[in-house]
Amino acid sequence: VLEINGADYVAQLEIPSQAVVLPVADQWNSMGFSNSPARFSGSAYDKSLVIGGVDHPRQFGFCDEIEHDAVLNITDMTGVQFSYIVSRIDRSKHAQTQWLQNEEYDLTLFCRSAYSMEYIAVRCIFPSREVFLLAVAIAAVIICRTELEDEMLIKGLSGYKDYSEKVKYRLIPFVW
């Protein structure tokens, strides 16, 4: 927590596609958070952060315009940065705590639209899930390709069969 002019701040929110950089106040106060967005609940460290703001050009006026897959960065006051990707945008007439604190998402930004009087929740995920799934898919492709290459070399390269029988682990020692 960093105190600036009597207010406590916990992070900085950056949305490069919207050219938005905002401080995030420490405590949610539904009556007095007009100067900056504020933490409603949770933490970036346990993937449960919920930040509320107002539908104003100097705050969360981007909520209606932000695109899926947009990148958001949260930097805490120690300099640790968390990057998220917008996964979906939800709307509701009421902003109950249970609706805001959706466990499927690692970060939620919310505001009440000045025009429709609906609450808008920008739901974001920490991209580690996608990176992990992509890594597993790439590993599967490499394993299949290596097996096919081994078969081709055994059939087409004289002496490779004898070599492969002598040298059991050609890629990863003691594994494969």
Beta strands, then each sheet from edge to edge (+ up, - down):
strand 1: 2-4
strand 2: 7-15
strand 3: 20-25
strand 4: 38-41
strand 5: 49-52
strand 6: 71-76
strand 7: 81-92
strand 8: 107-112
strand 9: 119-125
sheet 1: 1+ 2- 3+
sheet 2: 1+ 2- 6+ 7- 9+ 8- 5- 4+
end
